[in-house]
């Protein structure tokens, strides 16, 4: 006998949540098998399965495949599995350090005056740069905000409009930090499949109509982990879906903007009431420059600023001035142009090397990573382990599963620093175990 009660999925899920809050079920506690609990409570197995799925999507529990469903621990945000020392790193998702600008030079050369309390939250220089960055994409109908990076922006924008239990439509596979943000804040995930042109319109429509998604997070280009970008036609189709739901919050995370080889096609329709276009700088100015500029409707900007003032007050003016300086500095702009060219060449070299071995990549990738689909979870585990034994580190698809019950199986491979020899050797090694 368990202490779980209830005859409906919601009641069973609520009972388990109460047991977690009382401390009866600690993180890692494995819930009873679905069949056993259904028999004990006198309900259909589908009812228990639905209850468990509610807990998983709310972040209370984790689906562990054959190991069952267990109470979740607090998720770690913005963290990926570190590879063992000595392995060739095709796993980290990091940019090439040699393609990042000289931050120390920027700090020594840029104009900077230490602010005092009461100063404007955004520096004039960064406002000017941000307005220039967004001008061709959102025009003059937006307000500018600054946050501590893209993850911070997404979380604050979600929190400005949503409450715990609300559903958020996300790409599946999904950016790891978005999964963590949704779990940590108690939102529900509404996974939307991807194809080679980005988030599918049918999947988005279902997420809104069937799953009740009140917000959607979309990566318009260089999607992490797959590398796919939203095409012009797909953007039009997604706008058409969203135009029927002006109440849905739309967040576009354009994290790779300055060095992407793909054009930006706006997904947010003019009818959307609450929206945000987020452009961070970490991937091309350096991971320690934790800053993002956000263009949004006025009310979202006001709520975003209010939430920032209630905690950290402002993003460091030193970081703001550094970003503004670098984004207008001629040597840095040359570095960004070179980075865009080399990242495109490297991901193409890796894709072509894999194709020569009969290995297909997903779509036409852009950015720092590409994706290789695999038949099942066992194949993923086997191949990741085999590659590690051969001194290659890649990321397993398990990390990026927005839907743990129906995950997309595959591996993510980082191409940021690969050369032709590395690409050829890796492709040969991978093909030998497929």
Protein Blocks (a to p, Z undefined) as FASTA:
>chain_A
ZZbecjbfklmmmmmmmmmmnomacghiacddfklmmmmnopafklmmmmmmmmmmnopa
ccehjnopaddddddehiacdddehiacfknopacfklcccfklmmmmpccddddehiaf
bdfklmmmmmmmmmmmnojmbccdddebjklmmmmmmmmmpcehiacdddddddfklmmm
mmmnopacddddddfkbccfklmmmmmmmnopabdcddfbhpafkopacdfklmmmmmmm
mmmmmmbccddddfklmmccbdcddfbdfklmbdcddddfklmnopklgcddddddfklm
mmmmmmmmmmnopacfklmmmmmmmmmgfklmmmmmmmmmmmmmmmmmmmmmmmmnopac
ehjaehjbdcdddfblmlmmmmmmmmmmnopacddfklmmmblmlccedddddfklgcfk
lmmmmmmmmmmmZZ
